[in-house]
Amino acid sequence: MFLLIYMLILVGNLTLVTLIRTDSQLHTPMYFFISNLALLNVSSATIITSSILITLISVRKVILFSGCALQFFLRIALSCECYLMAYDRFMAICNPLLYTVVMSKRFCMLLVLGSYLVSCVNAIVQSIFIFRLSFCNSNVINHFFCDVSPILKLSCSDTRITAIVHFTCATVVVIPTILIILISYIYIVVTILRINSAKSQRKAFSTCASHLAAITVFYRTGSFMYLRPSSKYLMDHDKIISLFYTLVIPILNPLIYSLRNTEVKKAFTRMLHRKIYSQNLNVGRGFLTVNGGSEFFTSSCFLWITIPVHLVPKRTKG
């Protein structure tokens, strides 16, 4: 089952990344952030699922202490960026005249690198405080991967300071990002409600709907997992939430950003048409090679007939 989930994550997210990178009409800041989020989903799922699969198929179900520390660090370092799309939608809807000037490629890269830097600092601080503890109790991790609460339960040291540091880091990272999202969408809603055209309002809301759905699922599960005292952890219950947070959300994200997004669906249709046209072109060239130059006219007609009709652009009046 985990292998199937992992394959679904790979196919969904990598297809979305390929679609965004190859279709010029999706070369905008919003889709730049979406493609980076898809790559983060693949990386995070690879870190977790690889460990689960190795544990399931191996006779000795062990993970090295250094491997556990690396998995913990990478999982936290790769959990970032959701709030950047809220700022992008804020600029696009509330400041459309400044959007192309402010949201330049360089600025978008700086935003992404800044979010990675914050996540890496958070991961370094938490990793130092957790893995400096002494572990002299049972060496069996009661979890699918190396997470905070099961690691702390193995320690024979005083974990109160480490628990406080973990809660503080999670609060410092999560609360500001939630505030950025809330403030951005408050301004967005107010701006949209001032639009006179109902059609324009629906179009503006539709560009934000997919992102709102994704961040709602992400932050509700993430906040439940990490923004609470360690005494409230219930291991069996947390295993289910952790699986949803680390494996189910990466499956849902490409579905949310594609099924609810007209531009992505149109880009996917264009990609299919390009594939069909390329295959037909190869078939036509093979036909020419076998039958010689006398069949040029016939094969050319064959190619034009097989091209999808709506690929031909409509002529606009005036």
Wavefront OBJ file of the C-alpha trace (Angstrom):
o trace
v 0.000 0.000 0.000
v 2.797 2.430 0.888
v 4.480 1.748 -2.446
v 1.223 2.575 -4.261
v 0.847 5.791 -2.247
v 4.430 6.751 -3.050
v 3.918 6.096 -6.775
v 0.775 8.257 -6.731
v 2.732 11.063 -5.066
v 5.511 10.810 -7.653
v 3.181 10.687 -10.658
v 0.886 13.484 -9.484
v 3.517 15.971 -8.342
v 6.093 15.333 -11.072
v 3.400 15.597 -13.744
v 2.390 18.957 -12.286
v 6.028 20.132 -12.241
v 6.595 18.976 -15.837
v 3.408 20.686 -16.958
v 4.411 23.986 -15.353
v 7.976 23.881 -16.652
v 7.027 23.001 -20.250
v 3.969 25.219 -20.755
v 4.943 28.861 -21.285
v 1.497 30.115 -20.219
v 2.155 28.747 -16.715
v 5.450 30.608 -16.315
v 4.027 32.946 -13.680
v 4.983 33.471 -10.011
v 1.977 31.515 -8.711
v 2.859 28.402 -10.707
v 6.527 28.836 -9.843
v 5.548 28.504 -6.171
v 3.226 25.577 -6.947
v 6.003 23.711 -8.777
v 8.368 24.235 -5.852
v 5.679 22.988 -3.467
v 5.235 19.881 -5.637
v 8.986 19.202 -5.494
v 8.870 19.590 -1.706
v 6.010 17.073 -1.586
v 8.068 14.561 -3.566
v 11.180 15.118 -1.432
v 9.333 14.883 1.878
v 7.395 11.782 0.817
v 10.618 10.143 -0.410
v 12.278 10.706 2.959
v 9.382 9.141 4.876
v 8.207 6.440 2.466
v 11.689 5.082 1.777
v 12.154 4.510 5.500
v 8.743 2.831 5.809
v 9.348 0.544 2.807
v 12.808 -0.480 4.043
v 11.334 -1.265 7.457
v 8.557 -3.382 5.931
v 10.753 -5.492 3.637
v 13.868 -5.902 5.812
v 14.353 -8.610 8.412
v 16.215 -6.312 10.812
v 13.905 -3.327 11.170
v 16.534 -0.810 12.261
v 17.593 2.719 11.460
v 20.965 4.175 12.352
v 21.074 6.984 14.904
v 22.673 9.267 12.294
v 20.047 8.203 9.752
v 17.282 9.054 12.201
v 18.814 12.488 12.833
v 19.162 13.123 9.088
v 15.566 12.065 8.414
v 14.306 14.325 11.207
v 16.334 17.292 9.946
v 15.314 16.935 6.288
v 11.628 16.472 7.086
v 11.509 19.757 9.008
v 13.777 21.601 6.560
v 11.508 20.685 3.640
v 8.261 21.842 5.264
v 7.892 25.420 4.059
v 6.558 27.783 1.393
v 2.746 27.437 1.644
v 2.348 31.066 2.734
v 4.212 32.424 -0.324
v 1.256 31.744 -2.607
v -0.996 33.778 -0.301
v 1.311 36.769 -0.765
v 1.364 36.140 -4.513
v -2.461 36.165 -4.687
v -2.504 39.310 -2.524
v -0.236 41.136 -4.973
v -2.098 39.830 -8.047
v -5.571 40.835 -6.828
v -4.958 43.814 -4.563
v -2.078 45.416 -6.499
v -2.431 44.215 -10.103
v -0.553 47.196 -11.584
v 2.509 46.510 -9.439
v 2.300 42.713 -9.697
v 4.671 42.177 -12.634
v 7.122 44.729 -11.230
v 7.239 43.419 -7.662
v 6.882 39.678 -8.336
v 9.899 39.413 -10.588
v 11.741 36.136 -11.092
v 14.582 37.312 -8.859
v 12.205 38.341 -6.052
v 10.327 35.022 -6.249
v 13.630 33.145 -5.988
v 14.559 35.225 -2.930
v 11.208 34.425 -1.292
v 11.678 30.698 -1.860
v 15.289 30.761 -0.647
v 14.220 32.784 2.395
v 11.567 30.213 3.301
v 14.146 27.420 2.921
v 16.567 29.338 5.150
v 13.968 29.761 7.909
v 13.053 26.068 7.733
v 16.708 25.007 7.804
v 17.433 27.172 10.865
v 14.354 25.696 12.562
v 15.516 22.166 11.680
v 19.076 22.818 12.939
v 17.907 24.229 16.287
v 15.460 21.386 16.938
v 17.910 18.700 15.811
v 20.646 20.015 18.134
v 18.379 20.081 21.177
v 16.798 16.671 20.493
v 19.827 14.617 19.481
v 22.080 15.910 22.264
v 19.899 13.977 24.728
v 20.948 10.672 26.237
v 19.061 7.634 24.993
v 19.384 4.776 27.463
v 15.815 3.471 27.536
v 14.260 1.199 24.914
v 15.699 1.731 21.439
v 12.394 0.895 19.697
v 10.773 3.917 18.043
v 7.016 3.566 18.339
v 6.352 5.308 15.038
v 6.697 5.024 11.254
v 9.565 7.525 11.149
v 11.713 9.696 13.429
v 9.367 12.321 14.828
v 9.643 14.525 17.899
v 7.376 12.785 20.389
v 8.563 9.168 19.841
v 12.214 10.273 20.042
v 11.657 12.188 23.270
v 9.978 9.139 24.822
v 13.196 7.142 24.294
v 15.356 9.623 26.181
v 16.409 9.114 29.809
v 17.437 12.785 30.086
v 15.285 15.681 31.214
v 13.339 16.568 28.072
v 11.452 19.593 29.401
v 13.793 22.178 27.843
v 13.841 20.290 24.540
v 10.035 20.108 24.525
v 9.824 23.848 25.212
v 12.300 24.581 22.396
v 10.326 22.383 19.997
v 7.029 24.065 20.883
v 8.624 27.531 20.647
v 10.191 26.830 17.239
v 6.930 25.438 15.899
v 5.046 28.479 17.209
v 7.566 30.991 15.841
v 7.443 29.377 12.387
v 3.740 28.521 12.103
v 2.003 31.513 13.728
v 3.617 34.233 11.526
v 2.901 32.230 8.365
v -0.747 31.789 9.410
v -0.964 35.544 10.077
v 0.513 36.298 6.639
v -2.105 34.034 5.036
v -5.001 35.462 7.072
v -4.071 39.109 6.494
v -3.475 38.478 2.781
v -6.856 36.824 2.316
v -8.692 39.459 4.340
v -7.362 42.087 1.919
v -8.158 39.796 -1.019
v -11.773 39.252 0.053
v -12.315 42.974 0.669
v -10.843 43.807 -2.765
v -12.923 41.168 -4.550
v -16.158 42.343 -2.902
v -15.507 45.825 -4.274
v -15.508 44.491 -7.845
v -18.782 45.335 -9.592
v -18.824 42.453 -12.059
v -20.076 39.126 -10.639
v -18.149 37.253 -13.326
v -14.909 38.988 -12.323
v -15.597 38.190 -8.676
v -16.054 34.484 -9.430
v -12.861 34.448 -11.491
v -10.888 36.136 -8.699
v -12.255 33.754 -6.065
v -11.507 30.732 -8.273
v -7.797 31.651 -8.439
v -7.645 31.502 -4.628
v -9.910 28.502 -3.993
v -7.305 25.814 -4.689
v -4.709 27.462 -2.463
v -7.214 27.955 0.373
v -8.194 24.289 0.202
v -4.552 23.149 0.290
v -3.415 25.380 3.164
v -6.506 24.557 5.229
v -5.695 20.846 5.124
v -1.962 21.459 5.644
v -2.143 23.840 8.598
v -5.009 22.123 10.426
v -3.140 18.816 10.563
v 0.253 20.463 11.153
v -1.033 22.652 13.982
v -2.740 19.676 15.598
v 0.501 17.700 15.448
v 3.008 20.244 16.723
v 1.265 23.208 18.386
v 0.333 21.407 21.583
v 2.128 20.315 24.770
v 4.009 17.014 24.641
v 1.821 15.649 27.463
v -1.151 15.648 25.057
v 0.453 13.220 22.587
v -1.365 9.926 22.038
v 0.992 7.764 20.020
v -1.500 5.520 18.202
v -3.696 8.485 17.325
v -0.695 10.553 16.231
v 0.496 7.816 13.869
v -2.657 8.206 11.797
v -2.391 12.002 11.768
v 1.294 11.779 10.826
v 0.541 9.509 7.879
v -2.134 11.913 6.683
v 0.210 14.890 7.154
v 3.211 13.325 5.404
v 1.683 11.050 2.733
v -1.962 11.930 2.042
v -1.473 15.703 1.701
v 1.217 15.290 -1.034
v -1.335 13.202 -2.980
v -4.099 15.777 -2.503
v -2.050 18.841 -3.471
v -1.653 18.081 -7.219
v -5.332 17.086 -7.384
v -6.402 20.326 -5.709
v -4.190 22.484 -7.926
v -5.239 20.713 -11.131
v -8.899 19.735 -10.789
v -9.860 23.139 -9.394
v -7.649 25.112 -11.754
v -8.824 25.897 -15.283
v -5.397 27.031 -16.493
v -3.751 23.793 -15.399
v -6.452 21.710 -17.099
v -6.015 23.710 -20.308
v -2.229 23.279 -20.117
v -2.662 19.528 -19.618
v -4.910 19.414 -22.699
v -2.298 21.326 -24.714
v 0.404 18.884 -23.585
v -1.703 15.928 -24.709
v -2.283 17.590 -28.072
v 1.456 18.137 -28.485
v 2.087 14.468 -27.709
v -0.578 13.343 -30.186
v 0.762 15.697 -32.865
v 4.324 14.480 -32.267
v 3.246 10.845 -32.605
v 1.301 11.594 -35.770
v 4.296 13.453 -37.167
v 6.533 10.460 -36.514
v 3.987 8.160 -38.166
v 3.811 10.468 -41.204
v 7.602 10.575 -41.507
v 7.775 6.777 -41.366
v 5.143 6.559 -44.068
v 7.212 8.849 -46.267
v 10.362 6.809 -45.739
v 8.734 3.508 -46.621
v 6.721 4.619 -49.584
v 9.073 7.181 -51.057
v 8.555 10.730 -52.229
v 5.507 9.903 -54.384
v 3.377 9.676 -51.210
v 4.291 13.138 -49.920
v 0.901 14.670 -50.686
v -1.032 11.771 -49.126
v 1.011 11.748 -45.909
v 0.774 15.532 -45.608
v -3.020 15.335 -45.840
v -2.936 12.573 -43.205
v -0.989 14.810 -40.820
v -3.303 17.770 -41.197
v -6.409 15.638 -40.689
v -5.100 14.183 -37.422
v -4.209 17.551 -35.857
v -6.877 18.509 -33.229
v -9.129 21.189 -34.632
v -9.015 23.577 -31.668
v -5.239 23.888 -31.814
v -5.740 26.337 -34.684
v -6.102 29.802 -33.083
v -9.296 31.726 -33.706
v -9.036 34.921 -35.687
v -10.166 37.941 -33.746
v -12.168 40.678 -35.400
v -10.782 44.110 -35.958
l 1 2 3 4 5 6 7 8 9 10 11 12 13 14 15 16 17 18 19 20 21 22 23 24 25 26 27 28 29 30 31 32 33 34 35 36 37 38 39 40 41 42 43 44 45 46 47 48 49 50 51 52 53 54 55 56 57 58 59 60 61 62 63 64 65 66 67 68 69 70 71 72 73 74 75 76 77 78 79 80 81 82 83 84 85 86 87 88 89 90 91 92 93 94 95 96 97 98 99 100 101 102 103 104 105 106 107 108 109 110 111 112 113 114 115 116 117 118 119 120 121 122 123 124 125 126 127 128 129 130 131 132 133 134 135 136 137 138 139 140 141 142 143 144 145 146 147 148 149 150 151 152 153 154 155 156 157 158 159 160 161 162 163 164 165 166 167 168 169 170 171 172 173 174 175 176 177 178 179 180 181 182 183 184 185 186 187 188 189 190 191 192 193 194 195 196 197 198 199 200 201 202 203 204 205 206 207 208 209 210 211 212 213 214 215 216 217 218 219 220 221 222 223 224 225 226 227 228 229 230 231 232 233 234 235 236 237 238 239 240 241 242 243 244 245 246 247 248 249 250 251 252 253 254 255 256 257 258 259 260 261 262 263 264 265 266 267 268 269 270 271 272 273 274 275 276 277 278 279 280 281 282 283 284 285 286 287 288 289 290 291 292 293 294 295 296 297 298 299 300 301 302 303 304 305 306 307 308 309 310 311 312 313 314 315 316 317 318
